[in-house]
Amino acid sequence: MIDCEQALREIERYVDGELDPAGCREIEQHLGECGPCLQRKEFRSSLRVLVAKKCGPGPAPDALLQRIKKLLASERLE
Protein backbone atom coordinates (compact mmCIF):
# COMPACT_ATOMS: atom_id res chain seq x y z
CA MET A 1 0.00 0.00 0.00
CA ILE A 2 1.16 3.54 -0.72
CA ASP A 3 1.92 6.06 2.02
CA CYS A 4 0.64 9.62 2.42
CA GLU A 5 3.56 11.18 0.59
CA GLN A 6 2.98 8.99 -2.45
CA ALA A 7 -0.79 9.51 -2.35
CA LEU A 8 -0.51 13.29 -2.13
CA ARG A 9 2.02 13.33 -4.95
CA GLU A 10 -0.58 11.66 -7.22
CA ILE A 11 -3.78 13.23 -5.86
CA GLU A 12 -4.02 15.86 -8.64
CA ARG A 13 -3.74 13.23 -11.34
CA TYR A 14 -6.34 11.13 -9.50
CA VAL A 15 -8.81 14.03 -9.22
CA ASP A 16 -8.26 14.89 -12.89
CA GLY A 17 -8.86 11.28 -13.97
CA GLU A 18 -5.34 10.90 -15.34
CA LEU A 19 -4.21 7.84 -13.35
CA ASP A 20 -4.29 4.34 -14.73
CA PRO A 21 -6.72 1.86 -13.08
CA ALA A 22 -4.02 0.36 -10.84
CA GLY A 23 -2.98 3.81 -9.62
CA CYS A 24 -6.62 4.71 -8.94
CA ARG A 25 -7.08 1.56 -6.86
CA GLU A 26 -3.99 2.36 -4.79
CA ILE A 27 -5.15 5.93 -4.17
CA GLU A 28 -8.70 4.81 -3.34
CA GLN A 29 -7.43 2.20 -0.91
CA HIS A 30 -5.25 4.78 0.80
CA LEU A 31 -8.07 7.34 0.92
CA GLY A 32 -10.33 4.74 2.50
CA GLU A 33 -7.92 4.46 5.40
CA CYS A 34 -6.49 7.97 5.73
CA GLY A 35 -8.75 10.83 6.79
CA PRO A 36 -6.25 13.66 6.21
CA CYS A 37 -5.52 12.54 2.65
CA LEU A 38 -9.24 12.09 2.00
CA GLN A 39 -9.80 15.66 3.19
CA ARG A 40 -7.07 16.87 0.84
CA LYS A 41 -8.70 14.99 -2.05
CA GLU A 42 -12.11 16.48 -1.21
CA PHE A 43 -10.59 19.97 -1.10
CA ARG A 44 -8.88 19.46 -4.46
CA SER A 45 -12.09 18.11 -5.99
CA SER A 46 -14.08 21.09 -4.68
CA LEU A 47 -11.43 23.51 -5.90
CA ARG A 48 -11.47 21.91 -9.34
CA VAL A 49 -15.27 22.34 -9.57
CA LEU A 50 -15.05 25.95 -8.40
CA VAL A 51 -12.32 26.86 -10.88
CA ALA A 52 -14.23 25.19 -13.72
CA LYS A 53 -17.37 27.09 -12.74
CA LYS A 54 -15.66 30.48 -12.44
CA CYS A 55 -13.24 30.06 -15.34
CA GLY A 56 -15.40 27.96 -17.60
CA PRO A 57 -15.70 28.18 -21.32
CA GLY A 58 -16.31 31.50 -22.89
CA PRO A 59 -14.31 34.22 -24.53
CA ALA A 60 -11.43 35.73 -22.63
CA PRO A 61 -11.78 39.43 -21.80
CA ASP A 62 -10.28 41.72 -24.44
CA ALA A 63 -7.83 43.24 -21.94
CA LEU A 64 -6.47 39.78 -21.15
CA LEU A 65 -6.11 38.90 -24.82
CA GLN A 66 -4.19 42.11 -25.46
CA ARG A 67 -1.84 41.43 -22.53
CA ILE A 68 -1.16 37.91 -23.78
CA LYS A 69 -0.51 39.12 -27.33
CA LYS A 70 1.86 41.78 -26.01
CA LEU A 71 3.76 39.22 -23.90
CA LEU A 72 4.03 36.82 -26.83
CA ALA A 73 5.29 39.56 -29.11
CA SER A 74 7.94 40.60 -26.58
CA GLU A 75 9.04 36.94 -26.23
CA ARG A 76 9.61 36.71 -29.98
CA LEU A 77 11.85 39.79 -29.89
CA GLU A 78 14.18 38.37 -27.24
HTML snippet that shows the backbone in 3Dmol.js (N, CA, C, O; Angstrom):
<script src="https://3Dmol.org/build/3Dmol-min.js"></script>
<div id="view" style="width:600px;height:400px;position:relative"></div>
<script>
const pdb = `
ATOM      1  N   MET A   1       0.844  -1.191   0.000  1.00  0.00           N
ATOM      2  CA  MET A   1       0.000   0.000   0.000  1.00  0.00           C
ATOM      3  C   MET A   1       0.887   1.251   0.000  1.00  0.00           C
ATOM      4  O   MET A   1       1.980   1.257   0.566  1.00  0.00           O
ATOM      5  N   ILE A   2       0.391   2.300  -0.644  1.00  0.00           N
ATOM      6  CA  ILE A   2       1.158   3.537  -0.724  1.00  0.00           C
ATOM      7  C   ILE A   2       1.010   4.337   0.572  1.00  0.00           C
ATOM      8  O   ILE A   2       0.043   4.163   1.315  1.00  0.00           O
ATOM      9  N   ASP A   3       1.984   5.215   0.831  1.00  0.00           N
ATOM     10  CA  ASP A   3       1.922   6.059   2.021  1.00  0.00           C
ATOM     11  C   ASP A   3       1.356   7.437   1.646  1.00  0.00           C
ATOM     12  O   ASP A   3       1.051   7.704   0.484  1.00  0.00           O
ATOM     13  N   CYS A   4       1.225   8.292   2.646  1.00  0.00           N
ATOM     14  CA  CYS A   4       0.636   9.624   2.423  1.00  0.00           C
ATOM     15  C   CYS A   4       1.430  10.442   1.414  1.00  0.00           C
ATOM     16  O   CYS A   4       0.847  11.103   0.555  1.00  0.00           O
ATOM     17  N   GLU A   5       2.739  10.402   1.510  1.00  0.00           N
ATOM     18  CA  GLU A   5       3.563  11.181   0.591  1.00  0.00           C
ATOM     19  C   GLU A   5       3.308  10.765  -0.856  1.00  0.00           C
ATOM     20  O   GLU A   5       3.177  11.616  -1.735  1.00  0.00           O
ATOM     21  N   GLN A   6       3.238   9.477  -1.097  1.00  0.00           N
ATOM     22  CA  GLN A   6       2.980   8.990  -2.452  1.00  0.00           C
ATOM     23  C   GLN A   6       1.569   9.363  -2.902  1.00  0.00           C
ATOM     24  O   GLN A   6       1.367   9.789  -4.038  1.00  0.00           O
ATOM     25  N   ALA A   7       0.606   9.202  -2.016  1.00  0.00           N
ATOM     26  CA  ALA A   7      -0.789   9.513  -2.355  1.00  0.00           C
ATOM     27  C   ALA A   7      -0.942  10.988  -2.704  1.00  0.00           C
ATOM     28  O   ALA A   7      -1.578  11.330  -3.701  1.00  0.00           O
ATOM     29  N   LEU A   8      -0.363  11.857  -1.890  1.00  0.00           N
ATOM     30  CA  LEU A   8      -0.508  13.290  -2.133  1.00  0.00           C
ATOM     31  C   LEU A   8       0.239  13.730  -3.382  1.00  0.00           C
ATOM     32  O   LEU A   8      -0.138  14.712  -4.022  1.00  0.00           O
ATOM     33  N   ARG A   9       1.287  13.013  -3.727  1.00  0.00           N
ATOM     34  CA  ARG A   9       2.023  13.328  -4.953  1.00  0.00           C
ATOM     35  C   ARG A   9       1.168  13.026  -6.189  1.00  0.00           C
ATOM     36  O   ARG A   9       1.341  13.662  -7.229  1.00  0.00           O
ATOM     37  N   GLU A  10       0.261  12.073  -6.082  1.00  0.00           N
ATOM     38  CA  GLU A  10      -0.575  11.657  -7.217  1.00  0.00           C
ATOM     39  C   GLU A  10      -2.018  12.159  -7.145  1.00  0.00           C
ATOM     40  O   GLU A  10      -2.810  11.888  -8.048  1.00  0.00           O
ATOM     41  N   ILE A  11      -2.363  12.880  -6.090  1.00  0.00           N
ATOM     42  CA  ILE A  11      -3.777  13.234  -5.864  1.00  0.00           C
ATOM     43  C   ILE A  11      -4.339  14.104  -6.992  1.00  0.00           C
ATOM     44  O   ILE A  11      -5.500  13.943  -7.367  1.00  0.00           O
ATOM     45  N   GLU A  12      -3.538  15.016  -7.536  1.00  0.00           N
ATOM     46  CA  GLU A  12      -4.021  15.862  -8.637  1.00  0.00           C
ATOM     47  C   GLU A  12      -4.369  15.015  -9.852  1.00  0.00           C
ATOM     48  O   GLU A  12      -5.420  15.196 -10.467  1.00  0.00           O
ATOM     49  N   ARG A  13      -3.487  14.099 -10.189  1.00  0.00           N
ATOM     50  CA  ARG A  13      -3.742  13.226 -11.336  1.00  0.00           C
ATOM     51  C   ARG A  13      -4.972  12.362 -11.085  1.00  0.00           C
ATOM     52  O   ARG A  13      -5.734  12.084 -12.010  1.00  0.00           O
ATOM     53  N   TYR A  14      -5.168  11.940  -9.846  1.00  0.00           N
ATOM     54  CA  TYR A  14      -6.342  11.133  -9.497  1.00  0.00           C
ATOM     55  C   TYR A  14      -7.620  11.959  -9.686  1.00  0.00           C
ATOM     56  O   TYR A  14      -8.569  11.513 -10.331  1.00  0.00           O
ATOM     57  N   VAL A  15      -7.629  13.145  -9.125  1.00  0.00           N
ATOM     58  CA  VAL A  15      -8.807  14.025  -9.218  1.00  0.00           C
ATOM     59  C   VAL A  15      -9.107  14.369 -10.674  1.00  0.00           C
ATOM     60  O   VAL A  15     -10.272  14.482 -11.055  1.00  0.00           O
ATOM     61  N   ASP A  16      -8.075  14.536 -11.483  1.00  0.00           N
ATOM     62  CA  ASP A  16      -8.255  14.888 -12.892  1.00  0.00           C
ATOM     63  C   ASP A  16      -8.548  13.682 -13.780  1.00  0.00           C
ATOM     64  O   ASP A  16      -8.752  13.833 -14.984  1.00  0.00           O
ATOM     65  N   GLY A  17      -8.568  12.477 -13.189  1.00  0.00           N
ATOM     66  CA  GLY A  17      -8.861  11.275 -13.965  1.00  0.00           C
ATOM     67  C   GLY A  17      -7.723  10.856 -14.877  1.00  0.00           C
ATOM     68  O   GLY A  17      -7.956  10.242 -15.918  1.00  0.00           O
ATOM     69  N   GLU A  18      -6.497  11.179 -14.499  1.00  0.00           N
ATOM     70  CA  GLU A  18      -5.339  10.898 -15.339  1.00  0.00           C
ATOM     71  C   GLU A  18      -4.536   9.671 -14.901  1.00  0.00           C
ATOM     72  O   GLU A  18      -3.555   9.316 -15.554  1.00  0.00           O
ATOM     73  N   LEU A  19      -4.935   9.028 -13.819  1.00  0.00           N
ATOM     74  CA  LEU A  19      -4.214   7.838 -13.351  1.00  0.00           C
ATOM     75  C   LEU A  19      -4.743   6.583 -14.028  1.00  0.00           C
ATOM     76  O   LEU A  19      -5.917   6.494 -14.388  1.00  0.00           O
ATOM     77  N   ASP A  20      -3.856   5.628 -14.189  1.00  0.00           N
ATOM     78  CA  ASP A  20      -4.286   4.337 -14.727  1.00  0.00           C
ATOM     79  C   ASP A  20      -5.112   3.605 -13.658  1.00  0.00           C
ATOM     80  O   ASP A  20      -5.072   3.984 -12.488  1.00  0.00           O
ATOM     81  N   PRO A  21      -5.856   2.567 -14.042  1.00  0.00           N
ATOM     82  CA  PRO A  21      -6.719   1.865 -13.082  1.00  0.00           C
ATOM     83  C   PRO A  21      -5.988   1.358 -11.838  1.00  0.00           C
ATOM     84  O   PRO A  21      -6.530   1.422 -10.735  1.00  0.00           O
ATOM     85  N   ALA A  22      -4.774   0.859 -12.004  1.00  0.00           N
ATOM     86  CA  ALA A  22      -4.021   0.360 -10.844  1.00  0.00           C
ATOM     87  C   ALA A  22      -3.685   1.512  -9.894  1.00  0.00           C
ATOM     88  O   ALA A  22      -3.796   1.367  -8.677  1.00  0.00           O
ATOM     89  N   GLY A  23      -3.280   2.641 -10.443  1.00  0.00           N
ATOM     90  CA  GLY A  23      -2.982   3.811  -9.621  1.00  0.00           C
ATOM     91  C   GLY A  23      -4.218   4.308  -8.887  1.00  0.00           C
ATOM     92  O   GLY A  23      -4.141   4.692  -7.720  1.00  0.00           O
ATOM     93  N   CYS A  24      -5.355   4.302  -9.568  1.00  0.00           N
ATOM     94  CA  CYS A  24      -6.615   4.709  -8.938  1.00  0.00           C
ATOM     95  C   CYS A  24      -6.952   3.801  -7.761  1.00  0.00           C
ATOM     96  O   CYS A  24      -7.360   4.272  -6.699  1.00  0.00           O
ATOM     97  N   ARG A  25      -6.780   2.506  -7.956  1.00  0.00           N
ATOM     98  CA  ARG A  25      -7.080   1.563  -6.862  1.00  0.00           C
ATOM     99  C   ARG A  25      -6.181   1.825  -5.660  1.00  0.00           C
ATOM    100  O   ARG A  25      -6.644   1.789  -4.520  1.00  0.00           O
ATOM    101  N   GLU A  26      -4.904   2.086  -5.905  1.00  0.00           N
ATOM    102  CA  GLU A  26      -3.988   2.364  -4.794  1.00  0.00           C
ATOM    103  C   GLU A  26      -4.410   3.626  -4.044  1.00  0.00           C
ATOM    104  O   GLU A  26      -4.449   3.645  -2.814  1.00  0.00           O
ATOM    105  N   ILE A  27      -4.723   4.673  -4.796  1.00  0.00           N
ATOM    106  CA  ILE A  27      -5.152   5.931  -4.169  1.00  0.00           C
ATOM    107  C   ILE A  27      -6.448   5.712  -3.393  1.00  0.00           C
ATOM    108  O   ILE A  27      -6.566   6.151  -2.249  1.00  0.00           O
ATOM    109  N   GLU A  28      -7.415   5.041  -4.001  1.00  0.00           N
ATOM    110  CA  GLU A  28      -8.697   4.813  -3.337  1.00  0.00           C
ATOM    111  C   GLU A  28      -8.540   3.994  -2.075  1.00  0.00           C
ATOM    112  O   GLU A  28      -9.208   4.260  -1.076  1.00  0.00           O
ATOM    113  N   GLN A  29      -7.668   3.003  -2.104  1.00  0.00           N
ATOM    114  CA  GLN A  29      -7.428   2.199  -0.911  1.00  0.00           C
ATOM    115  C   GLN A  29      -6.827   3.083   0.189  1.00  0.00           C
ATOM    116  O   GLN A  29      -7.239   3.014   1.347  1.00  0.00           O
ATOM    117  N   HIS A  30      -5.873   3.894  -0.180  1.00  0.00           N
ATOM    118  CA  HIS A  30      -5.247   4.783   0.802  1.00  0.00           C
ATOM    119  C   HIS A  30      -6.272   5.771   1.361  1.00  0.00           C
ATOM    120  O   HIS A  30      -6.333   5.989   2.571  1.00  0.00           O
ATOM    121  N   LEU A  31      -7.074   6.367   0.480  1.00  0.00           N
ATOM    122  CA  LEU A  31      -8.070   7.345   0.921  1.00  0.00           C
ATOM    123  C   LEU A  31      -9.101   6.721   1.844  1.00  0.00           C
ATOM    124  O   LEU A  31      -9.634   7.389   2.730  1.00  0.00           O
ATOM    125  N   GLY A  32      -9.381   5.442   1.638  1.00  0.00           N
ATOM    126  CA  GLY A  32     -10.329   4.743   2.501  1.00  0.00           C
ATOM    127  C   GLY A  32      -9.828   4.547   3.919  1.00  0.00           C
ATOM    128  O   GLY A  32     -10.605   4.273   4.834  1.00  0.00           O
ATOM    129  N   GLU A  33      -8.518   4.690   4.093  1.00  0.00           N
ATOM    130  CA  GLU A  33      -7.919   4.456   5.404  1.00  0.00           C
ATOM    131  C   GLU A  33      -7.259   5.689   6.003  1.00  0.00           C
ATOM    132  O   GLU A  33      -6.776   5.639   7.134  1.00  0.00           O
ATOM    133  N   CYS A  34      -7.230   6.788   5.272  1.00  0.00           N
ATOM    134  CA  CYS A  34      -6.493   7.974   5.731  1.00  0.00           C
ATOM    135  C   CYS A  34      -7.368   9.227   5.632  1.00  0.00           C
ATOM    136  O   CYS A  34      -7.556   9.782   4.549  1.00  0.00           O
ATOM    137  N   GLY A  35      -7.885   9.653   6.752  1.00  0.00           N
ATOM    138  CA  GLY A  35      -8.751  10.828   6.793  1.00  0.00           C
ATOM    139  C   GLY A  35      -8.108  12.104   6.274  1.00  0.00           C
ATOM    140  O   GLY A  35      -8.727  12.812   5.479  1.00  0.00           O
ATOM    141  N   PRO A  36      -6.870  12.428   6.698  1.00  0.00           N
ATOM    142  CA  PRO A  36      -6.249  13.661   6.209  1.00  0.00           C
ATOM    143  C   PRO A  36      -6.072  13.684   4.689  1.00  0.00           C
ATOM    144  O   PRO A  36      -6.295  14.716   4.056  1.00  0.00           O
ATOM    145  N   CYS A  37      -5.681  12.576   4.114  1.00  0.00           N
ATOM    146  CA  CYS A  37      -5.522  12.541   2.648  1.00  0.00           C
ATOM    147  C   CYS A  37      -6.880  12.623   1.957  1.00  0.00           C
ATOM    148  O   CYS A  37      -7.006  13.248   0.904  1.00  0.00           O
ATOM    149  N   LEU A  38      -7.893  11.997   2.545  1.00  0.00           N
ATOM    150  CA  LEU A  38      -9.240  12.091   1.996  1.00  0.00           C
ATOM    151  C   LEU A  38      -9.716  13.542   2.026  1.00  0.00           C
ATOM    152  O   LEU A  38     -10.336  14.013   1.072  1.00  0.00           O
ATOM    153  N   GLN A  39      -9.427  14.250   3.116  1.00  0.00           N
ATOM    154  CA  GLN A  39      -9.804  15.664   3.193  1.00  0.00           C
ATOM    155  C   GLN A  39      -9.086  16.469   2.117  1.00  0.00           C
ATOM    156  O   GLN A  39      -9.686  17.352   1.505  1.00  0.00           O
ATOM    157  N   ARG A  40      -7.820  16.179   1.879  1.00  0.00           N
ATOM    158  CA  ARG A  40      -7.069  16.875   0.841  1.00  0.00           C
ATOM    159  C   ARG A  40      -7.686  16.606  -0.526  1.00  0.00           C
ATOM    160  O   ARG A  40      -7.812  17.516  -1.346  1.00  0.00           O
ATOM    161  N   LYS A  41      -8.070  15.354  -0.770  1.00  0.00           N
ATOM    162  CA  LYS A  41      -8.698  14.993  -2.046  1.00  0.00           C
ATOM    163  C   LYS A  41     -10.030  15.719  -2.205  1.00  0.00           C
ATOM    164  O   LYS A  41     -10.334  16.217  -3.289  1.00  0.00           O
ATOM    165  N   GLU A  42     -10.826  15.785  -1.142  1.00  0.00           N
ATOM    166  CA  GLU A  42     -12.111  16.484  -1.211  1.00  0.00           C
ATOM    167  C   GLU A  42     -11.898  17.969  -1.483  1.00  0.00           C
ATOM    168  O   GLU A  42     -12.640  18.570  -2.260  1.00  0.00           O
ATOM    169  N   PHE A  43     -10.893  18.561  -0.849  1.00  0.00           N
ATOM    170  CA  PHE A  43     -10.588  19.972  -1.097  1.00  0.00           C
ATOM    171  C   PHE A  43     -10.204  20.186  -2.557  1.00  0.00           C
ATOM    172  O   PHE A  43     -10.700  21.106  -3.208  1.00  0.00           O
ATOM    173  N   ARG A  44      -9.316  19.331  -3.069  1.00  0.00           N
ATOM    174  CA  ARG A  44      -8.881  19.458  -4.462  1.00  0.00           C
ATOM    175  C   ARG A  44     -10.043  19.275  -5.431  1.00  0.00           C
ATOM    176  O   ARG A  44     -10.135  19.982  -6.434  1.00  0.00           O
ATOM    177  N   SER A  45     -10.921  18.336  -5.136  1.00  0.00           N
ATOM    178  CA  SER A  45     -12.094  18.114  -5.989  1.00  0.00           C
ATOM    179  C   SER A  45     -13.000  19.338  -5.981  1.00  0.00           C
ATOM    180  O   SER A  45     -13.479  19.769  -7.030  1.00  0.00           O
ATOM    181  N   SER A  46     -13.235  19.897  -4.794  1.00  0.00           N
ATOM    182  CA  SER A  46     -14.080  21.092  -4.682  1.00  0.00           C
ATOM    183  C   SER A  46     -13.445  22.275  -5.391  1.00  0.00           C
ATOM    184  O   SER A  46     -14.130  23.041  -6.069  1.00  0.00           O
ATOM    185  N   LEU A  47     -12.146  22.422  -5.236  1.00  0.00           N
ATOM    186  CA  LEU A  47     -11.430  23.512  -5.896  1.00  0.00           C
ATOM    187  C   LEU A  47     -11.518  23.375  -7.408  1.00  0.00           C
ATOM    188  O   LEU A  47     -11.706  24.364  -8.117  1.00  0.00           O
ATOM    189  N   ARG A  48     -11.385  22.160  -7.897  1.00  0.00           N
ATOM    190  CA  ARG A  48     -11.466  21.909  -9.342  1.00  0.00           C
ATOM    191  C   ARG A  48     -12.836  22.327  -9.886  1.00  0.00           C
ATOM    192  O   ARG A  48     -12.920  22.952 -10.943  1.00  0.00           O
ATOM    193  N   VAL A  49     -13.903  21.984  -9.166  1.00  0.00           N
ATOM    194  CA  VAL A  49     -15.266  22.342  -9.574  1.00  0.00           C
ATOM    195  C   VAL A  49     -15.430  23.861  -9.561  1.00  0.00           C
ATOM    196  O   VAL A  49     -15.997  24.437 -10.490  1.00  0.00           O
ATOM    197  N   LEU A  50     -14.937  24.501  -8.512  1.00  0.00           N
ATOM    198  CA  LEU A  50     -15.055  25.949  -8.396  1.00  0.00           C
ATOM    199  C   LEU A  50     -14.310  26.668  -9.525  1.00  0.00           C
ATOM    200  O   LEU A  50     -14.842  27.599 -10.129  1.00  0.00           O
ATOM    201  N   VAL A  51     -13.100  26.239  -9.802  1.00  0.00           N
ATOM    202  CA  VAL A  51     -12.324  26.861 -10.883  1.00  0.00           C
ATOM    203  C   VAL A  51     -13.021  26.662 -12.227  1.00  0.00           C
ATOM    204  O   VAL A  51     -13.100  27.585 -13.038  1.00  0.00           O
ATOM    205  N   ALA A  52     -13.524  25.456 -12.454  1.00  0.00           N
ATOM    206  CA  ALA A  52     -14.230  25.187 -13.716  1.00  0.00           C
ATOM    207  C   ALA A  52     -15.473  26.067 -13.841  1.00  0.00           C
ATOM    208  O   ALA A  52     -15.802  26.544 -14.927  1.00  0.00           O
ATOM    209  N   LYS A  53     -16.148  26.272 -12.730  1.00  0.00           N
ATOM    210  CA  LYS A  53     -17.367  27.088 -12.744  1.00  0.00           C
ATOM    211  C   LYS A  53     -17.037  28.563 -13.003  1.00  0.00           C
ATOM    212  O   LYS A  53     -17.703  29.223 -13.801  1.00  0.00           O
ATOM    213  N   LYS A  54     -16.016  29.066 -12.329  1.00  0.00           N
ATOM    214  CA  LYS A  54     -15.665  30.482 -12.445  1.00  0.00           C
ATOM    215  C   LYS A  54     -14.853  30.796 -13.699  1.00  0.00           C
ATOM    216  O   LYS A  54     -14.901  31.915 -14.210  1.00  0.00           O
ATOM    217  N   CYS A  55     -14.120  29.821 -14.185  1.00  0.00           N
ATOM    218  CA  CYS A  55     -13.238  30.057 -15.336  1.00  0.00           C
ATOM    219  C   CYS A  55     -13.644  29.176 -16.510  1.00  0.00           C
ATOM    220  O   CYS A  55     -12.809  28.795 -17.330  1.00  0.00           O
ATOM    221  N   GLY A  56     -14.900  28.866 -16.584  1.00  0.00           N
ATOM    222  CA  GLY A  56     -15.395  27.960 -17.602  1.00  0.00           C
ATOM    223  C   GLY A  56     -15.256  28.506 -19.002  1.00  0.00           C
ATOM    224  O   GLY A  56     -14.654  29.556 -19.228  1.00  0.00           O
ATOM    225  N   PRO A  57     -15.821  27.779 -19.924  1.00  0.00           N
ATOM    226  CA  PRO A  57     -15.697  28.179 -21.321  1.00  0.00           C
ATOM    227  C   PRO A  57     -16.336  29.543 -21.572  1.00  0.00           C
ATOM    228  O   PRO A  57     -17.269  29.961 -20.887  1.00  0.00           O
ATOM    229  N   GLY A  58     -15.821  30.180 -22.528  1.00  0.00           N
ATOM    230  CA  GLY A  58     -16.307  31.504 -22.893  1.00  0.00           C
ATOM    231  C   GLY A  58     -15.128  32.331 -23.358  1.00  0.00           C
ATOM    232  O   GLY A  58     -13.975  31.984 -23.103  1.00  0.00           O
ATOM    233  N   PRO A  59     -15.412  33.395 -24.023  1.00  0.00           N
ATOM    234  CA  PRO A  59     -14.314  34.216 -24.535  1.00  0.00           C
ATOM    235  C   PRO A  59     -13.557  34.893 -23.396  1.00  0.00           C
ATOM    236  O   PRO A  59     -14.134  35.282 -22.381  1.00  0.00           O
ATOM    237  N   ALA A  60     -12.264  35.020 -23.597  1.00  0.00           N
ATOM    238  CA  ALA A  60     -11.433  35.734 -22.629  1.00  0.00           C
ATOM    239  C   ALA A  60     -11.703  37.230 -22.783  1.00  0.00           C
ATOM    240  O   ALA A  60     -12.004  37.697 -23.882  1.00  0.00           O
ATOM    241  N   PRO A  61     -11.597  37.974 -21.700  1.00  0.00           N
ATOM    242  CA  PRO A  61     -11.783  39.431 -21.803  1.00  0.00           C
ATOM    243  C   PRO A  61     -10.752  40.034 -22.757  1.00  0.00           C
ATOM    244  O   PRO A  61      -9.615  39.568 -22.838  1.00  0.00           O
ATOM    245  N   ASP A  62     -11.163  41.071 -23.471  1.00  0.00           N
ATOM    246  CA  ASP A  62     -10.280  41.721 -24.443  1.00  0.00           C
ATOM    247  C   ASP A  62      -8.972  42.192 -23.812  1.00  0.00           C
ATOM    248  O   ASP A  62      -7.907  42.049 -24.412  1.00  0.00           O
ATOM    249  N   ALA A  63      -9.046  42.752 -22.609  1.00  0.00           N
ATOM    250  CA  ALA A  63      -7.831  43.236 -21.945  1.00  0.00           C
ATOM    251  C   ALA A  63      -6.842  42.098 -21.723  1.00  0.00           C
ATOM    252  O   ALA A  63      -5.637  42.287 -21.887  1.00  0.00           O
ATOM    253  N   LEU A  64      -7.334  40.928 -21.353  1.00  0.00           N
ATOM    254  CA  LEU A  64      -6.468  39.779 -21.151  1.00  0.00           C
ATOM    255  C   LEU A  64      -5.845  39.328 -22.468  1.00  0.00           C
ATOM    256  O   LEU A  64      -4.651  39.037 -22.528  1.00  0.00           O
ATOM    257  N   LEU A  65      -6.647  39.271 -23.508  1.00  0.00           N
ATOM    258  CA  LEU A  65      -6.112  38.896 -24.822  1.00  0.00           C
ATOM    259  C   LEU A  65      -5.009  39.834 -25.273  1.00  0.00           C
ATOM    260  O   LEU A  65      -3.996  39.390 -25.813  1.00  0.00           O
ATOM    261  N   GLN A  66      -5.197  41.123 -25.055  1.00  0.00           N
ATOM    262  CA  GLN A  66      -4.186  42.106 -25.458  1.00  0.00           C
ATOM    263  C   GLN A  66      -2.902  41.930 -24.659  1.00  0.00           C
ATOM    264  O   GLN A  66      -1.808  42.043 -25.212  1.00  0.00           O
ATOM    265  N   ARG A  67      -3.026  41.654 -23.358  1.00  0.00           N
ATOM    266  CA  ARG A  67      -1.839  41.431 -22.526  1.00  0.00           C
ATOM    267  C   ARG A  67      -1.082  40.192 -22.994  1.00  0.00           C
ATOM    268  O   ARG A  67       0.147  40.203 -23.054  1.00  0.00           O
ATOM    269  N   ILE A  68      -1.800  39.139 -23.322  1.00  0.00           N
ATOM    270  CA  ILE A  68      -1.163  37.907 -23.783  1.00  0.00           C
ATOM    271  C   ILE A  68      -0.448  38.151 -25.109  1.00  0.00           C
ATOM    272  O   ILE A  68       0.697  37.734 -25.288  1.00  0.00           O
ATOM    273  N   LYS A  69      -1.123  38.826 -26.034  1.00  0.00           N
ATOM    274  CA  LYS A  69      -0.507  39.124 -27.329  1.00  0.00           C
ATOM    275  C   LYS A  69       0.760  39.964 -27.164  1.00  0.00           C
ATOM    276  O   LYS A  69       1.758  39.739 -27.848  1.00  0.00           O
ATOM    277  N   LYS A  70       0.708  40.926 -26.257  1.00  0.00           N
ATOM    278  CA  LYS A  70       1.863  41.783 -26.010  1.00  0.00           C
ATOM    279  C   LYS A  70       3.015  40.955 -25.429  1.00  0.00           C
ATOM    280  O   LYS A  70       4.162  41.118 -25.847  1.00  0.00           O
ATOM    281  N   LEU A  71       2.726  40.085 -24.487  1.00  0.00           N
ATOM    282  CA  LEU A  71       3.760  39.216 -23.900  1.00  0.00           C
ATOM    283  C   LEU A  71       4.362  38.290 -24.946  1.00  0.00           C
ATOM    284  O   LEU A  71       5.579  38.104 -24.987  1.00  0.00           O
ATOM    285  N   LEU A  72       3.524  37.713 -25.783  1.00  0.00           N
ATOM    286  CA  LEU A  72       4.029  36.819 -26.834  1.00  0.00           C
ATOM    287  C   LEU A  72       4.908  37.575 -27.820  1.00  0.00           C
ATOM    288  O   LEU A  72       5.952  37.073 -28.235  1.00  0.00           O
ATOM    289  N   ALA A  73       4.496  38.762 -28.190  1.00  0.00           N
ATOM    290  CA  ALA A  73       5.290  39.564 -29.114  1.00  0.00           C
ATOM    291  C   ALA A  73       6.644  39.910 -28.498  1.00  0.00           C
ATOM    292  O   ALA A  73       7.661  39.872 -29.191  1.00  0.00           O
ATOM    293  N   SER A  74       6.673  40.245 -27.216  1.00  0.00           N
ATOM    294  CA  SER A  74       7.939  40.598 -26.578  1.00  0.00           C
ATOM    295  C   SER A  74       8.841  39.371 -26.456  1.00  0.00           C
ATOM    296  O   SER A  74      10.064  39.502 -26.509  1.00  0.00           O
ATOM    297  N   GLU A  75       8.259  38.184 -26.293  1.00  0.00           N
ATOM    298  CA  GLU A  75       9.036  36.935 -26.228  1.00  0.00           C
ATOM    299  C   GLU A  75       9.722  36.672 -27.566  1.00  0.00           C
ATOM    300  O   GLU A  75      10.863  36.211 -27.594  1.00  0.00           O
ATOM    301  N   ARG A  76       9.056  36.952 -28.644  1.00  0.00           N
ATOM    302  CA  ARG A  76       9.610  36.710 -29.980  1.00  0.00           C
ATOM    303  C   ARG A  76      10.797  37.631 -30.260  1.00  0.00           C
ATOM    304  O   ARG A  76      11.708  37.264 -31.003  1.00  0.00           O
ATOM    305  N   LEU A  77      10.787  38.818 -29.669  1.00  0.00           N
ATOM    306  CA  LEU A  77      11.852  39.790 -29.893  1.00  0.00           C
ATOM    307  C   LEU A  77      13.120  39.443 -29.127  1.00  0.00           C
ATOM    308  O   LEU A  77      14.204  39.890 -29.502  1.00  0.00           O
ATOM    309  N   GLU A  78      13.009  38.673 -28.082  1.00  0.00           N
ATOM    310  CA  GLU A  78      14.177  38.367 -27.238  1.00  0.00           C
ATOM    311  C   GLU A  78      15.033  37.290 -27.814  1.00  0.00           C
ATOM    312  O   GLU A  78      16.048  36.924 -27.221  1.00  0.00           O
TER     313      GLU A  78
END
`;
const viewer = $3Dmol.createViewer("view");
viewer.addModel(pdb, "pdb");
viewer.setStyle({}, {cartoon: {color: "spectrum"}});
viewer.zoomTo();
viewer.render();
</script>
